[in-house]
């Protein structure tokens, strides 16, 4: 089985080319591939499969089958889809330019430039109401946002680097029955924020593309915008992305890097 390793602002993924949909991608296999000691290591797996073979929307040739590091299925991944698109171009499966990718959250429009940056139409964010996250004995108010998957974006007054994200934040399970990604963000300047994130199924990651969109939405509302709008710079531990909100959809722009490729040995997994 071939693999490619890539990342978007250090949110890293194992890419599995499977154009004809013949791979049996079990949760156990995903968890092993993402294991940073026993496997390749990553925040998730991107299976590259043709939409027709995956039974998905054939309006796009390719379907991004995204799995979290624990093997669970996720609807969407903003950094992952940029890396996915970069792989398609690098492998000669798509040309630089504009086209769609099918995801479990629907079609996503892609714009791939020659310099390495990828812009994604992330769709219209959906406000889910306000909620609370609990972290290290403290309670933080947050804005619920769906960007294809659920988020709770919480503003803080302190540098986010000092927060303890070694354990999953608590949240209202009735509000988020399928779990939630929790972001903590701080304003740094005009339409400029920093954030950290704890992702369901993966733990703290260096970046989360859908989470940066959710944070931009929450930051816009916290700034007094009646409707989330504007171009936002979002700093994450792994780098910087730009989120654009225009009142009808959202765009995420940032780097996508492929760093390695090779073969996965069939006997690599060992039972514990």
Secondary structure as UniProt FT lines:
FT   STRAND          2..8
FT   TURN            9..10
FT   STRAND          11..17
FT   TURN            19..20
FT   HELIX           27..34
FT   TURN            36..38
FT   STRAND          44..50
FT   HELIX           51..54
FT   TURN            58..59
FT   STRAND          62..68
FT   TURN            69..70
FT   HELIX           78..90
FT   TURN            91..92
FT   STRAND          97..103
FT   TURN            104..105
FT   STRAND          106..112
FT   TURN            114..115
FT   STRAND          117..121
FT   STRAND          126..135
FT   TURN            136..137
FT   STRAND          138..146
FT   STRAND          150..155
FT   HELIX           160..162
FT   STRAND          170..171
FT   TURN            173..175
FT   TURN            177..178
FT   STRAND          181..189
FT   TURN            190..191
FT   STRAND          192..199
FT   TURN            200..202
FT   STRAND          203..205
FT   HELIX           209..222
FT   TURN            223..224
FT   STRAND          230..236
FT   TURN            237..238
FT   STRAND          239..245
FT   STRAND          250..255
FT   STRAND          257..263
FT   HELIX           266..268
//
